[in-house]
Amino acid sequence: MIPEENSLRLRQVAEEEDEQAEKHEESSGSCLPLVMDGVPLSAEIDHDRKRPYLPSCHIVYEKIKGSIHIAFMSHLCFILASFFYLKLALATLNWYSYTKRHGVPSEVVYEDTEEIWANYTSENGADDLLDEWEAYSLKYELLYILGALFFVFVGLLDLLRYFDCLNMVLVLAGVAGMLSALSNTYQARTIWDFVSVHMFLIEAINLLLRKHDYQGVACFRIGEFCFLIGAILDCVRSYIHIAGHEELWVSQMDVLACSLWLFSALTEITAEIYYL
């Protein structure tokens, strides 16, 4: 009887130990970390990892750089900017031709104040000249602002196309052009124009140094070279203005420079269409 009692007692102890072990597992099971795809959910979040909803600049560039829509928008803005600049150069040439025919002194021609023009026209009995000056001033300011503004658009669109910080030079050139148009004195207008045309020259050099990996590179190079020649002519004109000289041939040179810019814009969009 003693062995049977001992075995029964051992069996009961074993069952009690098993029950205690099961209770311990049930109570401690809720404390185990939850796991999903092999990663504990309670693990610390890595805030430095890349997030798919915040793409890097490189990913954005890869999606945008081949966009034909941005390319055509840039070309169209370039055409409009060059067209307004050419209209401005022609308006200036016509104005200087008009003042020379009427014998207006150069010190009066360069003035932008209405008081000086009003005094001159009243003294010489030329009220129609004052009306012409007012019309030219409004036209000059409008065309200059529009042309410079579209060049700002070209710079921003090219910045999206190439992600090249040097394209900001074209934006600054347009901003300087608008400041020149809004200046109240001949000196301030000349200085801002001086800054603007040299920014355009830097942009022209940047275009020639840029490497292209698409068809029709030769056609684009022709347009870029024309843009460079036009920028150089504009810089020469600005030097003459800084020196205080304004001859008819200087305005004619400005017309040639703007014509080269418009030819450059038309060449580039034609090449873009042809090599689609």
Stockholm file with secondary structure:
# STOCKHOLM 1.0

chainA/1-276         MIPEENSLRLRQVAEEEDEQAEKHEESSGSCLPLVMDGVPLSAEIDHDRKRPYLPSCHIVYEKIKGSIHIAFMSHLCFILASFFYLKLALATLNWYSYTKRHGVPSEVVYEDTEEIWANYTSENGADDLLDEWEAYSLKYELLYILGALFFVFVGLLDLLRYFDCLNMVLVLAGVAGMLSALSNTYQARTIWDFVSVHMFLIEAINLLLRKHDYQGVACFRIGEFCFLIGAILDCVRSYIHIAGHEELWVSQMDVLACSLWLFSALTEITAEIYYL
#=GR chainA/1-276 SS CHHHHHHHHHHHHHHHHHHHHHHHHHHHHTTSCCEETTEETTSCCCTTSCCTTSCCHHHHHHHHTTCHHHHHHHHHHHHHHHHHHHHHHHHHHHHHHHHHHTTCCHHHHTCCCHHHHHHHHHHHTCHHHHHHHHHHHHHHHHHHHHHHHHHHHHHHHHHHHHCCGGGHHHHHHHHHHHHHHHCSSHHHHHHHHHHHHHHHHHHHHHHHHSCCCSSCHHHHHHHHHHHHHHHHHHHHHHHHHHTTCCCHHHHHHHHHHHHHHHHHHHHHHHHHHHTC
#=GC SS_cons         CHHHHHHHHHHHHHHHHHHHHHHHHHHHHTTSCCEETTEETTSCCCTTSCCTTSCCHHHHHHHHTTCHHHHHHHHHHHHHHHHHHHHHHHHHHHHHHHHHHTTCCHHHHTCCCHHHHHHHHHHHTCHHHHHHHHHHHHHHHHHHHHHHHHHHHHHHHHHHHHCCGGGHHHHHHHHHHHHHHHCSSHHHHHHHHHHHHHHHHHHHHHHHHSCCCSSCHHHHHHHHHHHHHHHHHHHHHHHHHHTTCCCHHHHHHHHHHHHHHHHHHHHHHHHHHHTC
//
